[in-house]
Amino acid sequence: MRKLVRKAGWILFVACLSLATGSRMVMAQQKGAGDPAKDYPNKPIRWIIDFGAGGLSDTLARIVGQKLTEAWNQPIINDARPGVNGTIANDIGSKAPADGYTLVFVSTPFSINVNVYAKLPYDTRKDFAPITLIAMYPNILVTSPNLPVKNVAELIAYSKNKPGGPTWATVGAGSSPHLAIELFRRQAGFDGVHVPYNSSPVALTDVSGGRIEFMFVNMPIAMTFIRGNRVRAVGIASPARSTLMPDLPTIAESGLPGFQSVGYAGAVAPAKVPPQIINKVNAEMVRALKMHDVQERIKNLGGEPRWSTPAEFKRFLDDEIARWAPVAREAGVKLER
């Protein structure tokens, strides 16, 4: 009888243990099933690019996307949707399914457009989930090599004293270089003649030839002209000197304290993408951006590699929107899509 009791007890113990183990397994499976990032990604990811194929945005996205493909064994497909200062791509991205399989490459116009367009088809602050910064590329102030100036102070003095004022180029109304020149001339206290262009290379060619006296231009675009001594770089609009051009003084240290105009590149997603997926994409992008070969490729383009948490990137974008609001308002820059 005692053997039967012990046997029955053992059977009961094993049954209870199996039940408990099975319950824990079911709970673990349910928990895993509730994590949207658990099996992400399991298909190709579309990366909507704000400017044309072969441009800086597209190139930077390919550099990072290659590393994501290697890590996840899923293709990252660049889908360039250029037009209207990046707003076409942003609009498409804001309305994409919030499943993590559509990312949006954003650059400086992303935080400027909200200040210069009367109406946008999306809400810049609410319709996107920031992921990470990717790179920074400060604006550089360049002059014609024929201009009798060697630095920012001399350029300001020249501009104030020239009858009728100097001529300067901008590329695209509401662009980062456009607002940079508006901020610069207001702080420096001079006026002159604004000559708009449709592309940076054409504008730089005219600066090089002396037909235009100076302009602001993104570092990646300016580098070829600077290295070839076709234009003269007199100041950089970053908070500190660039490691790529350490001998070039900042405009802030050249007589305009606090002056700053820095272009950027980053990644966002539609607003309702689960935070677990946002964090997973962020972690992989940051890992890629810390790789030596990725950093060297970005530097060779004239950019400076950057990365951030999603929260840090959100604060950065909010700060950029606030930074350019008064400049656009005072300059009267208002555009229609």
Secondary structure as UniProt FT lines:
FT   HELIX           2..33
FT   TURN            36..39
FT   STRAND          45..49
FT   TURN            53..54
FT   HELIX           56..72
FT   STRAND          76..80
FT   HELIX           84..86
FT   HELIX           87..94
FT   STRAND          102..107
FT   HELIX           109..116
FT   TURN            124..126
FT   STRAND          128..143
FT   TURN            145..146
FT   HELIX           152..161
FT   TURN            163..164
FT   STRAND          167..171
FT   TURN            173..174
FT   HELIX           176..188
FT   STRAND          193..197
FT   HELIX           200..208
FT   TURN            209..210
FT   STRAND          214..218
FT   HELIX           219..227
FT   TURN            228..229
FT   STRAND          232..236
FT   TURN            243..244
FT   TURN            246..247
FT   HELIX           252..254
FT   TURN            257..258
FT   STRAND          262..270
FT   TURN            271..272
FT   HELIX           275..289
FT   HELIX           292..300
FT   TURN            301..302
FT   STRAND          304..305
FT   HELIX           310..331
//
